[in-house]
Structures are given as C-alpha cells and as structure tokens.
C-alpha cells in the first residue's frame, strides 16, 4: 500500500549500490514478464529525452532490470530502455494496479498488468531524471566510468584510487573512480578499514589499499544481504541512509561500536563525514571548516581536548555549573 510520508531533510540521500541493487532485485521479482499498460506523468520535467517518446513504452513487456552505478535500468521489449536516477530524494513504491499518485511528491506512475510503480521525490527541488533510449549500445553513456567494487580486482581497484590525488573519502564517493558508493557507505567502509577520511590516496600504502579494497567489498556485501533479508518477498519502502545498524554514519556523539569513543563529524555543503577519532585518526579531531573558523585556536585538536571541554561544561553536583563553562544567556 502506498501512503503519504514525511521526509525530514536528514533522510534525503542518494540511494547507493546496496539500495539500488535491492530495488533491481525486487522490481525483477515483481514486474518481469508484465507489460506496461499506462503512464501518468504529472511532472514532465522528469523525462530528459524526447526521442523515443515515453509513450512508446506502453504495451512493451518488461524483460529485466539492471544497475548502472546508482541508476536503475528498465529493460523492455523492442530494444527500449528506461534509465532512472533517483538522485537525493527519489524513492520507488510498488502497489496494486491503479494506485493514485501521492499528491505533489508523486512524479510518475507506471501501470503494469498487475501492479503500479510510483516514483516520489520529497522536497521542492526536482532532481530525479528519467531517460528513454533505444538500443543497448546507448546504455554505456550513462556510466561515469568508476570501477564496480564488487566485481573489480584488487589491483584495478588500487589503480583507480591512485589515478588522482584525492582524500580517500572523496575518492570513494566519486563515480568516476568507484561506482555506486556515496556518503553513507563510504563512512562505514572507512571505519571498517580504520582509515582517516581525509587521508590522501597518494599516501595510502599497499597494505592500506588492500585493507580498503576488502572492507569495501565486505561492507557492501553485508548490507546487500541485510537489505535482502528485510525486503524478503516484498518491496523496500524504508530506504534511508540513517540506520541503527550502522557503525558511524549518522551516529554523531554516539559511542563507536568498536572502542566506545564518541563519533565525530565534519559538515560540508549538504553532506557530513562521520568517523571515530580513536579508530581512524589516531585520536586527532579533524577540523570542521565552520567550527574551526568560529573557534580558531580554541578548536579541540584531540579526544582528550574534547573530553576536557565536555567535562568543564558539565553540571556539577547540586546543579551548579563549572566556572569554566559559559554562562547561559
């Protein structure tokens, strides 16, 4: 059943490889063999191509689904393909045939013989995109060129990361380097690999690259299996980057599951980087641009500095505050 949902800003995040792969698996299980019987398109800006027109898919049979990076590919008869990118706030919902689109967030309804697939996008910005293309030869144009982490060899993975000098966090999230990994799973991968997100790829040793390769595969494979179990025979409806099973992503100030140290974060643009300073940065706190500019030399540099400041600001027995703590305004 499709229902209206509230989408808090912090839940808006581009679905990554495990989430998109589960979408592909469950779409395949439910829709392969059915024909497209109708289209409802209240948001024409969703479709980014004009030839062939979207109407051409009506009557076509679904032959399969696949993934290109973070994109979902609908493989239809007569060599037609739909290429869907959910972007930040796009989500798919599978319901009974003829299900109504949920108000202003409903961008597309695809009716099949027994089901309706609805695309929603929360927020006011419309970033999700749908391309209609003819011929399998047109699909490689949608690849950004990054290696597939669950398919590539260790040597090819290492070569991709060493091709340019980036921070390892940025390299993992760059689709021209690694395909399908984004902000959430890169946090989990780097925590598992015990690497600082700000370490430069040019400074990674062979052992560190090998560890990063295996941790990348392990984390993605574990989440694939977890999401597969959750979806079971149904369809994934709660696609979010903030999950209680995650070690550090979205866990700011919560204890690291390995060492118990409070998870820290760096906020930049519309994203944040979460890490454990004891497991990943040898006890050093990474500088947050906003806080560093605000606090200048008072910015805590180590776990010990942070703990000292926290203790100084904590209420004393009897409800009194430390003299070191700022007075409440």
N, C-alpha and C positions, 0 to 999 in steps of 0.2 A: 504494500500500500504506500502510495506517495503522500507525504504530509508536508505542511509548511514547517520550515525550520528557521531558527535564528542562527545567524552566522557571526559570532564575535570576531573582531578583526584579527585576534591572535590565532584563530583556527584557519585563516586563509593562507594557504601554502600550496605550491605546485606539487601535485602527486608525483612521487618518484618511482623508480624502477619496480620495487615490490608491489606498490599500489596499482600501477598501470598494468603490470603483469597479471595481477588477480582480476582486474577489470576484464582483460583479454580472455582469461580462462573462463570466467563466469558468463561473459557475453557469448563465447563459443558454445558453452554448455546449453544455454537457453535459446539462442537465436539461429544457429547454423541450420540450414535447410528451409527456414521460413522465407517468405517473400515480403518485400516492402509493399505495404498496401496504402500508405498515405503519409503525408508530411504536413506538419504545422510549424510555421516559421514566423513567429511574431517579431523576431529580431533579425531583419535581413542583413545587418552588418556582420552577423556571424559568418556568413559564407564569403570567402575571399576569392572565389573564382567564378567565372561566368560561362566557360565553355569546357566541358559539357555542363548544361544547367542542372541544378539539383533535382529538378522534376524528372530527369532521365532515370533516376534510381527507382522510381515507382514501378513495381512489377518485377524487379530484379530479385533473384534469390541470393541469400547470404551463403557464401561459400566458406568463409572463415574470418578470423581476426588475427592480427599480429601487432607487434610493437616496433616503433622506430623511435629510439630514445624515450622521451616522455609523451610521444604521440601514439594514438590508437588508430589502427588501420582497419577499416571495414572492407573486406574483400567480397565483391558482388559478381554476379554472373555478367556475361558480355564484357568482361575485362574492365569493369568500372570499380573505382576505389573511392572511399571517403577517408580523409585523413583529418583526425580530430585532435586538437591540442586544448587541454582543459585549462591551461595557464594556472593562475593563482587560485581562483575561487570557483572554477567549473567542477561540477560533480554530475555523475550519471545515476539515474534511478530507473529501475525496471519494475513495471507494474502491469496490471491487467489491461487488455486491449481497450483503447479509447480513454485512458486516464487523462484527465484535464491537466493542463499546464498550471503550475502553482504561481499565479499572479505575475508580478513584474520580474521575478527572478527566473521564470521559465523562458528559455531561449529557443528550444527546439523540441518537437515531439515527432518521433519516428514510429509509425504504426506498422506492425508486422501482422502475421496471420493470427497469432495468439497472444502477443504481448505489445506493450508500448514502452519505448525507451525515451525518457525525458532528460534533457540537458538543462541544468540550472546553473546560474552564476550569481553568487552573492555580491553585494556591494554595488556601487554606482558605475564603476568602470567596466566596460565590456572588452575583455581581452581574449576570451576563448575564440578559437578560429576553426573553421571547417573548410577543407578544400575538396573539390570533386575533380578527380583526374581519370583519364582513360589510359590504360596500359601499365603493366608492371614496371616498365622502363622509366616511368615518371616518378616512382617512389624514392629512388636514391637521392633525389634533390631535397628531400625533407630530412635527410641525415645531416647532423652537424659535424660528423667525422670522428667523434670520440670513440675510443675502444669500448667494446662491450665487456664489462668487468667479470661477468660470469662465463664468458666464452673465450676471452683472450688468454694468451700465455703469459707467464710471469715476465719473461724478457720483453715482450711487446708492451706490457703494462708499464714496466720501468722506463722503457724508451719514450713512451708517450709523456710521462711525467717529467722526464728530463729534457724534453724538446724545448721548453721555455722555462725561464726562471720565474716562478710564482710562489706565493705562500701555498703550502700543501692544502689548506682549506679551500683556497680559490681554485686550485688545480682540480681537486675532486669535483667541484661544482661546475666546472667549465665543460659544456657539452662538446667542445672541440677537442677536449683531452680525454675525458671519461664520460661515457654516455649513461644517462638515466639517474645519476646521483645528484642530490641537491643539498639544501641546507640542513635538513633534519638528519638524514642518514650519514652525511659526512661527519657531523658531530659524534655520532655513535661509532663510526669507523675509527676516527682519530683517537677517541677514548680507549677503544679496544686495543689499538696499536700503540698506545702510550706515547703519542707524538703531539707536540705543540701545534695548534692550528696555524701559527704564524711562522713555523719553520720553513725556510726556503727549499724548494725542490732541488735546487743545485747543491744543497748541503746534506741531502739525505745520503746515508751510507748504503752500501749494498744490502746489509742486514736490515736496515730500517725500511728500505723499499720492499724487501721480501716480506717483512712483517706486515707492512701496509697492504700489500697485494693479498695476502692470505686473510687478513682481518676484513678487508673489503668484501671478499667472497663470502666469508663466514657470516658477517653481519647481514648482508643482503639475502643469503640463503636462509638464515634463521628467520628473518622477517617474512620472507616469502612463505615459509612453512606455517608460521604463526597466523598470517592473514588468510592462508588457505584453510586452516582449521576453523577460523572464525566465520568465514563465508560459508563453509560446508557446501550444502546443495543450494543455498540461496544466492543472494547478491549483496555485495558490500555497500552498506548505506552510511556507515560512520567512518568516512575516510578523512583522517586528521593526522597532523604531524606531532600532536601532543598526546602521548600515550603513557600510562603509568609504568609500562614495562621498560621504557627507555632509560638508559643509564644517566645521560646528562642533558639531552636535548629537552628544552623547556623545563629544566629542573633547577633553575637559578635559586641559590641559597639552600637547596635541599642537599642532604648528605650523599656523597659519592657512594655507590653500592660496593666499591672495592675498598676504599680507605676511610670513608666517613667524613672526609673534608667537604666543606660547603662548595657546591658547584658555583662557578663564576661565569660571567658572560661579557661579551663585547657587543654593543649595539651599534649597528651601522646601517644607514639607509632604511630599508624596510625589513631587514633581517637582523638576526642576532647569532652570535657564535657562542656556544656553551662548552665549557671544559672544566676539568678538575685540575687545580694548580699543583696538587701533590703528585698525581699520577702522570701528568702530561708536561708540566713546565718547571719541574724541579723546585716547587714551592714559590715560584715567582708569579705575581699577578700581571697579566697582560694589560697594557694601557688602553683604556677606553677613551676614544677621542673627546667625547663630550665631558666625561668626568675629569680627564687629565687637564683639559683646558680650564675647567671650573676650579679644581683643587690645586693645580700646579704642583708645587713641591710637597704639598700635604697628601698627594695621592699615595695610597699604600702600595708598597712595592713587593711585599712578601705576605705569605699566610700569617706570619707572626705579627706584622704590622696591622693587618686587618683584624686579627683576633684581639690585639691590644686596643684598637679603636672601638671595636664592638663591646669589649668589656668595660671600657671607660664610659660608654654611653648607656650601659645597662643600669636599671634602677637598683639602688642599694636596699638592704633590708629595712623594712619600715616604710618603703615607698619613696624615700629620698633619692635624688639623683646625684651622680658623681659631680664633683666640681669641674671635672674635665669635659663633661657633657654640655652641649649648648643649651641655653635656657629656652624652654618652649615659648613661642610668641603668642 
